[in-house]
Amino acid sequence: MLLPVLGLIVLALCGLVLFGVLTSRVGVLAVVIGVVAALVPVGVVVAAFLWVDRWEPEPAGLLLVTFAWGAFVATATALLINNTAETVGDLLLGSGNGSTFSAVVSAPLVEEAAKAAIVLIVLMRRRKEFDGVVDGIVYAGFSAAGFAFTENIYYFGRAFAENGFGDGSHPGVLAAFILRGVLSPFTHPLFAVFTGLGIGLAARSTVRAVRVLAPLGGYLAAVALHALWNGAATIGGADAFLNIYFLIMVPMFIGVMMLVVWHRRREQRIVAAALPAMANARWIAPSEVDLLASLPGRRKWRRQAAKESGRAAARAVGAYQSAVTELAFLRRAMATGTAPADAATHQDELITTMRASRAEAVRLSRRNAPREGNRSG
């Protein structure tokens, strides 16, 4: 019972610290401008990861906590350690070199670890919510989106405090928005995705070496990519930055998107393959197989339920669909020997959830159906 309370206290404290630091550096008005500008790219990033998570949506509360971790805890941790690294760098390497050391060495190591920590916590504390690579990508992406949101508030606010909205001779918040909000809104999530991939692979592997090396390899890849990006922006000059952006970052982003699309299609195949057996076991109705086998079919079913029986019925149908998907993934894991030890118990829980949510949808449908006595003759 104390863990959620302690977690909220930590989040609140980190948020207060960050708010105090930001307002002391750029001022309250600049922070407000930064928040407004940062909402646009973070909205796009969050929407993209929700799209990735469509087959088996993660709990909204857990995604919110993951985002808040990235926005407050990870950012506050990185701020403390990176500032310390900058000071140490100035002492060891000479005045002015500390910022470069912090950007190229400290920031990649610390920030990627801080963003990934919540993904590991979710894996350890909510193992049943972690079904593999896609979940690793989604949780890592939400943590990174929160981190980028807070970081953008500072950069946009600083640009406004120094040069306002900008003009022909001084780049202000508009130039910063184009650079960070339009050209590179996915940089932090792109780095974190590699760690999420590694953790996702470890979550569904029974090989000890994979469970150790996959997250470590993903983390090191994220650090290397982050260091390359920061190095190009800090010491490489405009030409080096553009080369890194177009020759490495853009192809890397496209490659990750292709991988995500492939995994979404793989999830669809897993669900579709499991549905006939679930119908034979009388866990679902045979008439529902086609509706559950595709996202458009599921969406049409929810919209029809909302239209005929209200939003509560649509939510019940959505809960039923999510439980069906989770059960399909669990049965796949049980068949391949990668399921957790309590898989049988979890299966019974999912079947109970399916039946309860389906019964609720049917009840609401019957309650909202027109009665014979109320029809006009």
N, C-alpha and C positions, 0 to 999 in steps of 0.2 A: 504493500500500500504506500510505502514511503518513496519508492522509486519514481513514480510519476510526479509526485510533489517536488522532490529534489530536482528532477529534470526541468520542471517549469521554473523553479527558482534559478537554476543555472542559466536557462535561456533568458529569463528576465534580467538577471545581472549583466550578462554579456550584452544584451540589447541596450541597457542603460549606459554601460561603459562606452559602447560604440557611438551612441547618440551624443554623449558628452565630448568624446574625442572629435567627432565630425563637426559639431557646432563650434567647438573652440578653435578649430583650424580654418573653417570657411564661413561660419556664421549661419544663423537659423534660416534666413531667406535662401541662401545658396543650397542648404540641405533640402529645403522644400522643393526648389527647382530641380535638384538632383533626383529626388524621389519621383517627381512627375516624369522626368525624362527616362528614368530607369524602369518605370512600369511598362513601357512599350516593348523593349527587347525581352524582358523577363516573361511577359505575356506570351510572346511568340515561342520562346524556348519551352515554357511549361506546356503550352498547347501541343507542341511537337512530341514531348515525352508522354503526354496523355494519349496521343494517337498511337504511339508505340505500344501502350499498355491496354489497348482496347480488348484483347481477347480475354484476359483474366485480370480485370482492374484491381490494383492494390487498394487496401483500405485508405479512404481519403484522409482520415486522421493521421495515419502513419506517414503518408506522403507529406502532409503539412508539417509534422514534426521533423521529417528529414530536411525539408526546405528551411525550416527555422534553424536547424542545426547549422546548415551551411551559411545562413545569413548572419547568425549571431555567434555561435560557439566557434565554428571553424574560422570565421573572420577575426574574432577577437584573439584567438590563439595565434593566428598568423601575424596579426598586427604586433603582438607582444614579442614574438620570437624574431620576426624580421627586423623590427626596430633595434633589438639587441644585437642581431647579426650585423646590421649596418654600423652600429657604434664600434663593435669589435673589429669590423673590417677597416674602419677609419684608423683605428689604433695600430693594426698590424700591417696594413697595406698603404697607409698614407691617407691624409685627408682628401675626401672626394671619391675615394675608391670603394668606400663602404656601401654606397647605394648600388653600385654595379655588382658587388659580391652578394648583396642581399637579393637583388633581382634575378641573378643568373644561378645562384647556388642555393641560398636559403629558401627563397620563395617557392621554387618548384618542390623541394623536399618537404617543406612544412605544409604548404597549402594542399598538396595532393594527399598527404597523410591525414590532415585534418578533415578534408572532404570525405575521404574513404572510411574514416572511423565509424561514422553512423551506419554505413552499409554493413560493416562487420557486426555492429551491435544488433541491427535488424536480423542478420543471419543467425546470430547466437540466441537472441531473445525471442524472436518470432519465426522460428524455423519453418513453420507450416505455411507462412506467407511467402516463402522464397522458393520459387519453382525452377530457377535456372538462369540462363544468360540474359533473357529479356528483363527479368526482375532486377538483376544486378545492374543492367544499363539504366533502368528507370530510377532506381533508388540513388545511384551515383549521379545521374543527370539532375534529379531534384536537389540534391545537396549542392552540386555545382551551380545550379541556377540560383539558389539562395545566396551562395558566396558571390557570384557575379553581380547579383542585384545590389548588395551592400557596397561592393567595390565600385560599381558604376555610380552609385549615389555620391561617393567621395569624388570620383574623377569629374563627373558632370558638375557637381557643386563647386569644386576648385576652379574649373574652367569658367564658370559663371562669376565667381568671386574675383577672378583675375581680369577677365576681359568681357564680362557680360555675355550677351548672346552672340557677339562676334561681329566683325565687319570685314571689309576688304583687306585690311592690313593686320588685323589681330584675330587669330582663331579663338572663338569663344565656345560656349556650350553647344552651339549647332555643329561646329566642326568635330568636337569630341563625340557628339551623338552619332554623326555619320561614321566616324572611325570605329567606335565601340558598339553602337547600337544597330548599325546597318551592315557594315562590312565584317564585323567579327562578334556577333552576339553569342555564337556557339563555341568560343574558344575554351572557356573553362569547362563546359559540359563535354567538349570533345576530349580534353585531357582526361577527365574523370571517367569517361566511358571505358577507357582501357582497363582501369582498375576494376570497374564494375563487371567487365567481361571476365577478368580473372577470377573474381569472387563468384560470379555466376557459374563458371566452369567447375570451381571447387565445390559448390553447393550440391552438384549432381554427380560427383565422382566418388567412387569407393577406393580409389588408388591414393595412398597417403602422399606420395610424391606430387601428384597433381594438386591435391588439396593444399599443399604448402607452396609449391612453385608457381601455380597459376596466378594466385593473388599477388605474389611477389613480382612475377614477371609483368603483370598488368600495371602494377604500381611503378615499376622502373620505366616502363614505356611511357606512362603518363608524365613522369618526372623529366625524362629526356625530351619529350615533345614540348613540355612547358618551358624547360630551360632554353631550348632552341628558339622558341617564340620570344621569350624575354630578352635573350641575347641579341636577336636580330633587331628588336625595338630599342635596346639600350646602347649597344656598341657597334651594331652593324651598319648603320646609316640607312638612308632611304632606299637605295638600290637593293641592299641585302634584305631589308624588310619585305619589299615587294616580291623578291625572288622566293623567299621563304613562304610568303602568303600564297602566291599563285602556284608554285611548283611543289609545295609540300602540304600546306594546310588545306587548301581547297581539294586536291585529290584525296587527302586523308579523310576529309569530311564526306566526300562522295562515297568513298569506300566503306565508311562506317554506316552510311545510310543504306547502301546496298546490302550490307550484312544484316542490318535491322530488318529490312524488308524480307530477306530470306528467312530469318527466324520467325517473323510473323506468319509467313506462309507455312513454315514447318509446324508452328503451333496449330494452324488451321487443319493441317493434315492429321496431326495427332488427335485432335478433337473429333474430326470427321470419322476417323478409323475406330474410335472408341464408342461412338454412339450406337451402332447396331447391337453390340453386346449389352450395352446399358438398357436398350429397349427390350431385349430378350430377357433380361433380369427383372423387368417391370419397374425399373427405377425411373424411366421416362416413357412417355407414350410413343408408340411407333409413328404417329402422325407428326410428332415434333422433331423427328430426325433431320428432315430437310431444313426446318426453320433454325435449328441449332447449329447446323453445319457451316453457316456463313455469317459474316458480320451484317451484310444487308438484310438477310432473313431475320436475324435477331433484332436489328433496329426496326424493321417493319412490324414485328411482333410487339415491341414495346410501344411504338407509336399507336398501333391499333388498340392496345390495352388502355393507353392514356386517353384516347379519343372516346372509347366506349365506356370506360369504368373509372377514369380519373388517374391522377398522378400517383396515388398510393398503389394502385394496381400495377402501373408501369414499373414502379420501384420494386414491387414484389416479383414481377417477371424478370427484372434485371438481376435481382438476388438469386433467383432460380437459375438463370443462365450462367452467372458467375460460379455458382456451386457445381453446375454440370461441367464447366470447363476445368475447375480445380480437381474434380473427381477424375476427369479424363487424364489429366497430367499425373495424378497420383497413381492411377492404374498402370499408366505407362512406366512410371518409376518402379512400381512393384514388379512389373513384368521383366524389367531390365536389371533388377537387383540393386537399384540406387535409391530406393525409398528409405525413409527413416525407420527406426525400430518400432515406433508406434503407428505405423501405416494403417494397420487393420482398424485401430481405434479411430484414427482420423477419417478413414473411409466411412465408418458408421456415422460419425458426426456429420459428414458431408451429405450422406443420404438423408439423415434426419432434417438437415437444413433445406435440402431440395424439396422434400415432401411438405415441410412447413410453409416454405415460400410459395410453392405451387398451390397449396390449399388456400393460402391467403389471397392469392390472385384470383382463384376460382370464387372464393367467398365474395370478394369485392365485385367481381363480374356479375354474380347473381344478385347482389344487393342493388346494383345500379341498373340492372336490366329492367325494361319497361314492363309493368304488371298488366295483366289482361284487363283488370278492372279500370285501369287508368287510360286505356286506349280509347280514343274517340270513335264512335260508331257512326 
